[in-house]
C-alpha cells in the first residue's frame, strides 16, 4: 500500500518549492476547525517574485 510514483531528486523537488519568510502579525483561534487550529496573519513584505 502506498503511492506508486517514481523517485524524484532533491534538486528537482526544490525547483518546484517556493519558500518565504514572514512576520506573524496576529494569531486568532479558529473554533470552526475540528482540531486545534489557529488563523495566522503573516506579513511577507512587498517584494514580488
C-alpha distance matrix in Angstrom:
0.0 3.8 7.2 8.9 12.2 14.9 16.1 19.1 22.2 23.5 26.7 25.1 23.0 26.3 28.2 26.4 26.7 29.8 31.0 33.9 36.0 37.8 40.0 39.0 41.9 41.1 38.5 38.3 36.4 34.2 34.7 32.8 29.4 27.4 27.1 29.6 29.9 32.9 34.3 35.4 38.2 37.8 40.6 39.3 42.8 44.3 43.2 41.3 39.2
3.8 0.0 3.7 6.4 9.1 11.9 13.0 15.7 18.8 20.0 23.1 21.5 19.3 22.6 24.4 22.6 23.0 26.1 27.3 30.4 32.6 34.5 36.8 36.0 39.0 38.4 36.0 36.1 34.5 32.3 33.2 31.4 27.9 26.3 25.8 28.1 27.9 30.7 31.9 32.7 35.3 34.8 37.4 35.9 39.3 40.8 39.6 37.7 35.5
7.2 3.7 0.0 3.8 5.7 9.1 10.6 13.0 16.4 17.8 20.6 18.5 16.5 20.0 21.4 19.5 20.3 23.6 25.2 28.3 30.9 32.9 35.5 35.0 37.9 37.5 35.4 35.7 34.4 32.1 33.3 31.4 28.1 27.0 26.5 28.6 28.0 30.4 31.2 31.8 34.1 33.3 35.7 33.9 37.3 38.4 37.1 35.0 32.6
8.9 6.4 3.8 0.0 3.8 6.7 9.3 12.1 15.7 17.9 20.3 18.0 16.8 20.5 21.5 20.0 21.4 24.9 26.8 30.2 32.9 35.2 38.0 37.7 40.7 40.5 38.6 39.0 37.8 35.6 36.9 34.9 31.6 30.6 30.2 32.3 31.5 33.8 34.4 34.8 36.9 35.9 38.0 36.0 39.2 40.1 38.5 36.2 33.5
12.2 9.1 5.7 3.8 0.0 3.8 6.4 8.7 12.4 14.7 16.8 14.3 13.3 17.1 17.9 16.5 18.2 21.8 23.9 27.4 30.3 32.8 35.8 35.8 38.8 39.0 37.3 38.0 37.2 35.1 36.7 34.8 31.6 31.0 30.5 32.2 31.1 33.0 33.3 33.3 35.2 33.9 35.7 33.4 36.5 37.2 35.4 33.0 30.2
14.9 11.9 9.1 6.7 3.8 0.0 3.8 6.4 9.9 12.8 14.7 12.4 12.2 16.0 16.7 16.1 18.1 21.8 24.0 27.6 30.5 33.3 36.5 36.9 40.0 40.5 39.1 40.1 39.5 37.6 39.5 37.7 34.5 34.0 33.2 34.7 33.4 35.1 35.3 35.0 36.7 35.1 36.6 34.1 36.9 37.6 35.4 33.1 30.1
16.1 13.0 10.6 9.3 6.4 3.8 0.0 3.8 6.7 9.5 11.9 10.3 10.0 13.6 14.9 14.9 16.3 20.1 21.9 25.6 28.3 31.3 34.4 34.9 38.3 38.9 37.6 38.8 38.4 36.8 38.9 37.5 34.2 33.8 32.6 33.7 32.4 33.9 34.3 33.6 35.3 33.4 34.9 32.3 35.1 36.0 33.8 31.8 28.8
19.1 15.7 13.0 12.1 8.7 6.4 3.8 0.0 3.8 6.5 8.3 6.5 6.5 10.0 11.2 11.5 13.1 16.9 18.8 22.5 25.4 28.5 31.8 32.6 35.9 36.8 35.8 37.4 37.3 35.8 38.2 36.9 33.7 33.7 32.4 33.2 31.6 32.7 32.7 31.8 33.2 31.0 32.2 29.4 32.0 32.8 30.4 28.4 25.2
22.2 18.8 16.4 15.7 12.4 9.9 6.7 3.8 0.0 3.8 5.4 5.3 6.2 8.7 10.1 11.6 12.9 16.5 18.0 21.7 24.3 27.7 31.0 32.3 35.6 36.9 36.1 38.0 38.2 37.1 39.7 38.7 35.4 35.6 34.0 34.4 32.7 33.5 33.5 32.2 33.4 30.9 31.8 28.8 31.2 32.0 29.4 27.7 24.5
23.5 20.0 17.8 17.9 14.7 12.8 9.5 6.5 3.8 0.0 3.8 5.5 5.0 6.1 8.6 10.3 10.5 13.9 14.8 18.5 20.9 24.3 27.6 28.9 32.4 33.7 33.1 35.2 35.5 34.7 37.5 36.8 33.6 33.9 32.1 32.1 30.3 30.9 30.9 29.3 30.4 27.8 28.6 25.7 28.1 29.2 26.6 25.3 22.2
26.7 23.1 20.6 20.3 16.8 14.7 11.9 8.3 5.4 3.8 0.0 3.8 5.4 5.2 6.4 9.2 10.1 13.1 14.5 18.0 20.6 24.2 27.6 29.4 32.7 34.4 34.1 36.4 37.1 36.3 39.3 38.5 35.5 36.2 34.5 34.3 32.2 32.4 32.1 30.2 30.9 28.0 28.3 25.1 27.1 27.8 24.9 23.4 20.1
25.1 21.5 18.5 18.0 14.3 12.4 10.3 6.5 5.3 5.5 3.8 0.0 3.8 5.5 5.2 7.2 9.4 12.7 14.9 18.6 21.6 25.0 28.5 30.0 33.1 34.7 34.3 36.3 36.9 35.7 38.6 37.5 34.6 35.3 33.9 34.1 31.9 32.2 31.7 30.1 30.8 28.2 28.6 25.4 27.5 27.9 25.1 23.1 19.7
23.0 19.3 16.5 16.8 13.3 12.2 10.0 6.5 6.2 5.0 5.4 3.8 0.0 3.8 5.4 5.7 6.8 10.5 12.5 16.2 19.2 22.4 25.8 27.0 30.2 31.5 30.9 32.8 33.2 32.1 34.9 33.8 30.9 31.5 30.1 30.3 28.1 28.6 28.2 26.8 27.7 25.2 26.1 23.1 25.6 26.3 23.9 22.0 19.0
26.3 22.6 20.0 20.5 17.1 16.0 13.6 10.0 8.7 6.1 5.2 5.5 3.8 0.0 3.8 5.3 4.9 8.0 9.6 13.3 16.2 19.6 23.1 24.6 27.8 29.5 29.3 31.5 32.3 31.5 34.5 33.8 31.0 32.0 30.3 30.1 27.7 27.7 27.1 25.2 25.8 23.0 23.4 20.3 22.5 23.4 20.8 19.2 16.2
28.2 24.4 21.4 21.5 17.9 16.7 14.9 11.2 10.1 8.6 6.4 5.2 5.4 3.8 0.0 3.8 5.8 8.2 10.8 14.3 17.5 20.8 24.4 26.2 29.1 30.9 31.0 33.1 34.2 33.2 36.3 35.3 32.7 34.0 32.6 32.5 29.8 29.6 28.6 26.7 26.9 24.1 24.1 20.7 22.6 22.8 19.9 17.9 14.5
26.4 22.6 19.5 20.0 16.5 16.1 14.9 11.5 11.6 10.3 9.2 7.2 5.7 5.3 3.8 0.0 3.8 6.7 9.9 13.3 16.8 19.6 23.3 24.6 27.4 28.9 28.7 30.6 31.4 30.2 33.2 32.0 29.5 30.8 29.7 29.7 27.0 27.0 25.8 24.2 24.6 22.1 22.5 19.3 21.6 21.8 19.4 17.0 14.0
26.7 23.0 20.3 21.4 18.2 18.1 16.3 13.1 12.9 10.5 10.1 9.4 6.8 4.9 5.8 3.8 0.0 3.8 6.4 9.9 13.3 16.2 19.8 21.1 24.0 25.5 25.4 27.4 28.4 27.4 30.6 29.7 27.2 28.6 27.2 26.9 24.1 23.9 22.9 21.1 21.5 18.9 19.5 16.4 19.0 19.7 17.6 15.8 13.2
29.8 26.1 23.6 24.9 21.8 21.8 20.1 16.9 16.5 13.9 13.1 12.7 10.5 8.0 8.2 6.7 3.8 0.0 3.8 6.7 10.3 13.0 16.7 18.3 21.0 22.8 23.1 25.4 26.8 26.1 29.5 28.8 26.6 28.4 27.0 26.3 23.2 22.4 21.0 18.8 18.7 15.9 16.0 12.8 15.2 15.9 13.9 12.3 10.1
31.0 27.3 25.2 26.8 23.9 24.0 21.9 18.8 18.0 14.8 14.5 14.9 12.5 9.6 10.8 9.9 6.4 3.8 0.0 3.8 6.9 10.1 13.7 15.4 18.4 20.4 20.8 23.4 25.0 24.8 28.3 28.1 25.8 27.7 25.9 24.7 21.7 20.6 19.4 16.8 16.8 13.7 13.9 10.9 13.5 15.0 13.3 12.7 11.3
33.9 30.4 28.3 30.2 27.4 27.6 25.6 22.5 21.7 18.5 18.0 18.6 16.2 13.3 14.3 13.3 9.9 6.7 3.8 0.0 3.8 6.5 10.2 12.4 15.1 17.5 18.4 21.2 23.3 23.4 27.1 27.2 25.3 27.6 25.7 24.1 20.9 19.2 17.7 14.6 14.1 10.6 10.3 7.2 9.9 11.9 10.7 10.9 10.6
36.0 32.6 30.9 32.9 30.3 30.5 28.3 25.4 24.3 20.9 20.6 21.6 19.2 16.2 17.5 16.8 13.3 10.3 6.9 3.8 0.0 3.8 7.2 9.8 12.7 15.4 16.6 19.8 22.1 22.8 26.6 27.2 25.5 27.7 25.6 23.5 20.4 18.3 17.0 13.6 12.9 9.2 8.8 6.4 9.0 11.9 11.4 12.7 13.2
37.8 34.5 32.9 35.2 32.8 33.3 31.3 28.5 27.7 24.3 24.2 25.0 22.4 19.6 20.8 19.6 16.2 13.0 10.1 6.5 3.8 0.0 3.8 6.5 9.1 11.9 13.6 17.0 19.6 20.6 24.4 25.3 24.0 26.6 24.5 22.2 19.0 16.4 14.6 11.0 9.7 6.0 5.3 4.4 7.2 10.7 11.4 13.1 14.6
40.0 36.8 35.5 38.0 35.8 36.5 34.4 31.8 31.0 27.6 27.6 28.5 25.8 23.1 24.4 23.3 19.8 16.7 13.7 10.2 7.2 3.8 0.0 3.8 6.1 9.2 11.4 15.0 18.0 19.6 23.3 24.7 23.6 26.3 24.2 21.4 18.4 15.3 13.8 10.0 8.6 5.5 5.2 6.6 8.5 12.3 13.8 16.0 17.9
39.0 36.0 35.0 37.7 35.8 36.9 34.9 32.6 32.3 28.9 29.4 30.0 27.0 24.6 26.2 24.6 21.1 18.3 15.4 12.4 9.8 6.5 3.8 0.0 3.8 5.8 7.6 11.3 14.2 16.0 19.6 21.3 20.4 23.1 21.0 18.1 15.1 11.9 10.4 6.8 6.0 4.5 6.3 8.9 11.2 14.8 16.7 18.5 20.4
41.9 39.0 37.9 40.7 38.8 40.0 38.3 35.9 35.6 32.4 32.7 33.1 30.2 27.8 29.1 27.4 24.0 21.0 18.4 15.1 12.7 9.1 6.1 3.8 0.0 3.8 7.2 10.5 14.0 16.0 19.5 21.2 21.0 24.1 22.3 19.4 16.4 12.8 10.7 7.5 5.4 5.5 6.5 10.0 11.5 14.7 17.3 19.3 21.7
41.1 38.4 37.5 40.5 39.0 40.5 38.9 36.8 36.9 33.7 34.4 34.7 31.5 29.5 30.9 28.9 25.5 22.8 20.4 17.5 15.4 11.9 9.2 5.8 3.8 0.0 3.8 6.8 10.4 12.7 16.0 18.0 18.1 21.2 19.5 16.5 13.7 10.0 8.2 6.0 5.2 7.3 9.5 13.0 14.9 17.9 20.5 22.1 24.5
38.5 36.0 35.4 38.6 37.3 39.1 37.6 35.8 36.1 33.1 34.1 34.3 30.9 29.3 31.0 28.7 25.4 23.1 20.8 18.4 16.6 13.6 11.4 7.6 7.2 3.8 0.0 3.8 6.9 9.5 12.7 15.0 14.8 17.6 15.9 12.7 10.2 6.4 5.7 4.8 6.5 9.0 12.1 15.1 17.6 20.6 23.0 24.2 26.2
38.3 36.1 35.7 39.0 38.0 40.1 38.8 37.4 38.0 35.2 36.4 36.3 32.8 31.5 33.1 30.6 27.4 25.4 23.4 21.2 19.8 17.0 15.0 11.3 10.5 6.8 3.8 0.0 3.8 6.4 9.3 11.8 12.2 15.2 14.0 11.2 8.9 5.5 5.1 6.7 8.6 11.9 15.1 18.1 20.6 23.3 25.8 26.6 28.6
36.4 34.5 34.4 37.8 37.2 39.5 38.4 37.3 38.2 35.5 37.1 36.9 33.2 32.3 34.2 31.4 28.4 26.8 25.0 23.3 22.1 19.6 18.0 14.2 14.0 10.4 6.9 3.8 0.0 3.8 6.0 9.0 9.3 12.0 10.8 8.1 6.6 4.7 6.2 9.0 11.7 14.8 18.3 21.0 23.8 26.4 28.7 29.3 31.0
34.2 32.3 32.1 35.6 35.1 37.6 36.8 35.8 37.1 34.7 36.3 35.7 32.1 31.5 33.2 30.2 27.4 26.1 24.8 23.4 22.8 20.6 19.6 16.0 16.0 12.7 9.5 6.4 3.8 0.0 3.8 5.6 6.0 9.2 9.0 7.6 5.6 5.2 6.1 9.8 12.5 15.6 19.2 21.5 24.5 26.8 29.0 29.1 30.5
34.7 33.2 33.3 36.9 36.7 39.5 38.9 38.2 39.7 37.5 39.3 38.6 34.9 34.5 36.3 33.2 30.6 29.5 28.3 27.1 26.6 24.4 23.3 19.6 19.5 16.0 12.7 9.3 6.0 3.8 0.0 3.8 5.4 7.8 8.5 7.9 7.7 8.5 9.9 13.6 16.2 19.4 23.0 25.3 28.3 30.6 32.7 32.8 34.1
32.8 31.4 31.4 34.9 34.8 37.7 37.5 36.9 38.7 36.8 38.5 37.5 33.8 33.8 35.3 32.0 29.7 28.8 28.1 27.2 27.2 25.3 24.7 21.3 21.2 18.0 15.0 11.8 9.0 5.6 3.8 0.0 3.8 6.6 8.8 9.6 8.9 10.2 10.9 14.7 17.2 20.3 23.8 25.8 28.8 30.8 32.8 32.4 33.5
29.4 27.9 28.1 31.6 31.6 34.5 34.2 33.7 35.4 33.6 35.5 34.6 30.9 31.0 32.7 29.5 27.2 26.6 25.8 25.3 25.5 24.0 23.6 20.4 21.0 18.1 14.8 12.2 9.3 6.0 5.4 3.8 0.0 3.8 5.5 6.9 6.4 8.9 10.4 13.9 17.0 19.6 23.2 24.9 28.2 30.3 32.0 31.5 32.3
27.4 26.3 27.0 30.6 31.0 34.0 33.8 33.7 35.6 33.9 36.2 35.3 31.5 32.0 34.0 30.8 28.6 28.4 27.7 27.6 27.7 26.6 26.3 23.1 24.1 21.2 17.6 15.2 12.0 9.2 7.8 6.6 3.8 0.0 3.8 7.0 8.2 11.5 13.6 17.0 20.3 22.6 26.3 27.8 31.2 33.5 34.9 34.4 34.9
27.1 25.8 26.5 30.2 30.5 33.2 32.6 32.4 34.0 32.1 34.5 33.9 30.1 30.3 32.6 29.7 27.2 27.0 25.9 25.7 25.6 24.5 24.2 21.0 22.3 19.5 15.9 14.0 10.8 9.0 8.5 8.8 5.5 3.8 0.0 3.8 5.9 9.6 12.6 15.4 19.0 21.1 24.9 26.3 29.8 32.4 33.7 33.4 33.9
29.6 28.1 28.6 32.3 32.2 34.7 33.7 33.2 34.4 32.1 34.3 34.1 30.3 30.1 32.5 29.7 26.9 26.3 24.7 24.1 23.5 22.2 21.4 18.1 19.4 16.5 12.7 11.2 8.1 7.6 7.9 9.6 6.9 7.0 3.8 0.0 3.8 6.9 10.4 13.0 16.7 18.7 22.5 24.2 27.6 30.4 31.9 32.1 32.8
29.9 27.9 28.0 31.5 31.1 33.4 32.4 31.6 32.7 30.3 32.2 31.9 28.1 27.7 29.8 27.0 24.1 23.2 21.7 20.9 20.4 19.0 18.4 15.1 16.4 13.7 10.2 8.9 6.6 5.6 7.7 8.9 6.4 8.2 5.9 3.8 0.0 3.8 6.9 9.6 13.2 15.3 19.1 20.7 24.1 26.8 28.3 28.4 29.3
32.9 30.7 30.4 33.8 33.0 35.1 33.9 32.7 33.5 30.9 32.4 32.2 28.6 27.7 29.6 27.0 23.9 22.4 20.6 19.2 18.3 16.4 15.3 11.9 12.8 10.0 6.4 5.5 4.7 5.2 8.5 10.2 8.9 11.5 9.6 6.9 3.8 0.0 3.8 6.2 9.8 12.1 15.9 18.0 21.2 23.9 25.8 26.2 27.4
34.3 31.9 31.2 34.4 33.3 35.3 34.3 32.7 33.5 30.9 32.1 31.7 28.2 27.1 28.6 25.8 22.9 21.0 19.4 17.7 17.0 14.6 13.8 10.4 10.7 8.2 5.7 5.1 6.2 6.1 9.9 10.9 10.4 13.6 12.6 10.4 6.9 3.8 0.0 3.8 6.7 9.6 13.2 15.4 18.5 20.9 23.0 23.3 24.8
35.4 32.7 31.8 34.8 33.3 35.0 33.6 31.8 32.2 29.3 30.2 30.1 26.8 25.2 26.7 24.2 21.1 18.8 16.8 14.6 13.6 11.0 10.0 6.8 7.5 6.0 4.8 6.7 9.0 9.8 13.6 14.7 13.9 17.0 15.4 13.0 9.6 6.2 3.8 0.0 3.8 6.0 9.7 12.0 15.0 17.8 19.8 20.5 22.1
38.2 35.3 34.1 36.9 35.2 36.7 35.3 33.2 33.4 30.4 30.9 30.8 27.7 25.8 26.9 24.6 21.5 18.7 16.8 14.1 12.9 9.7 8.6 6.0 5.4 5.2 6.5 8.6 11.7 12.5 16.2 17.2 17.0 20.3 19.0 16.7 13.2 9.8 6.7 3.8 0.0 3.8 6.8 9.7 12.2 14.7 17.2 18.1 20.3
37.8 34.8 33.3 35.9 33.9 35.1 33.4 31.0 30.9 27.8 28.0 28.2 25.2 23.0 24.1 22.1 18.9 15.9 13.7 10.6 9.2 6.0 5.5 4.5 5.5 7.3 9.0 11.9 14.8 15.6 19.4 20.3 19.6 22.6 21.1 18.7 15.3 12.1 9.6 6.0 3.8 0.0 3.8 6.2 9.1 12.0 14.1 15.2 17.3
40.6 37.4 35.7 38.0 35.7 36.6 34.9 32.2 31.8 28.6 28.3 28.6 26.1 23.4 24.1 22.5 19.5 16.0 13.9 10.3 8.8 5.3 5.2 6.3 6.5 9.5 12.1 15.1 18.3 19.2 23.0 23.8 23.2 26.3 24.9 22.5 19.1 15.9 13.2 9.7 6.8 3.8 0.0 3.8 5.5 8.6 11.0 12.8 15.3
39.3 35.9 33.9 36.0 33.4 34.1 32.3 29.4 28.8 25.7 25.1 25.4 23.1 20.3 20.7 19.3 16.4 12.8 10.9 7.2 6.4 4.4 6.6 8.9 10.0 13.0 15.1 18.1 21.0 21.5 25.3 25.8 24.9 27.8 26.3 24.2 20.7 18.0 15.4 12.0 9.7 6.2 3.8 0.0 3.8 6.8 8.0 9.6 11.8
42.8 39.3 37.3 39.2 36.5 36.9 35.1 32.0 31.2 28.1 27.1 27.5 25.6 22.5 22.6 21.6 19.0 15.2 13.5 9.9 9.0 7.2 8.5 11.2 11.5 14.9 17.6 20.6 23.8 24.5 28.3 28.8 28.2 31.2 29.8 27.6 24.1 21.2 18.5 15.0 12.2 9.1 5.5 3.8 0.0 3.8 5.9 8.6 11.5
44.3 40.8 38.4 40.1 37.2 37.6 36.0 32.8 32.0 29.2 27.8 27.9 26.3 23.4 22.8 21.8 19.7 15.9 15.0 11.9 11.9 10.7 12.3 14.8 14.7 17.9 20.6 23.3 26.4 26.8 30.6 30.8 30.3 33.5 32.4 30.4 26.8 23.9 20.9 17.8 14.7 12.0 8.6 6.8 3.8 0.0 3.8 6.3 9.8
43.2 39.6 37.1 38.5 35.4 35.4 33.8 30.4 29.4 26.6 24.9 25.1 23.9 20.8 19.9 19.4 17.6 13.9 13.3 10.7 11.4 11.4 13.8 16.7 17.3 20.5 23.0 25.8 28.7 29.0 32.7 32.8 32.0 34.9 33.7 31.9 28.3 25.8 23.0 19.8 17.2 14.1 11.0 8.0 5.9 3.8 0.0 3.8 6.8
41.3 37.7 35.0 36.2 33.0 33.1 31.8 28.4 27.7 25.3 23.4 23.1 22.0 19.2 17.9 17.0 15.8 12.3 12.7 10.9 12.7 13.1 16.0 18.5 19.3 22.1 24.2 26.6 29.3 29.1 32.8 32.4 31.5 34.4 33.4 32.1 28.4 26.2 23.3 20.5 18.1 15.2 12.8 9.6 8.6 6.3 3.8 0.0 3.8
39.2 35.5 32.6 33.5 30.2 30.1 28.8 25.2 24.5 22.2 20.1 19.7 19.0 16.2 14.5 14.0 13.2 10.1 11.3 10.6 13.2 14.6 17.9 20.4 21.7 24.5 26.2 28.6 31.0 30.5 34.1 33.5 32.3 34.9 33.9 32.8 29.3 27.4 24.8 22.1 20.3 17.3 15.3 11.8 11.5 9.8 6.8 3.8 0.0
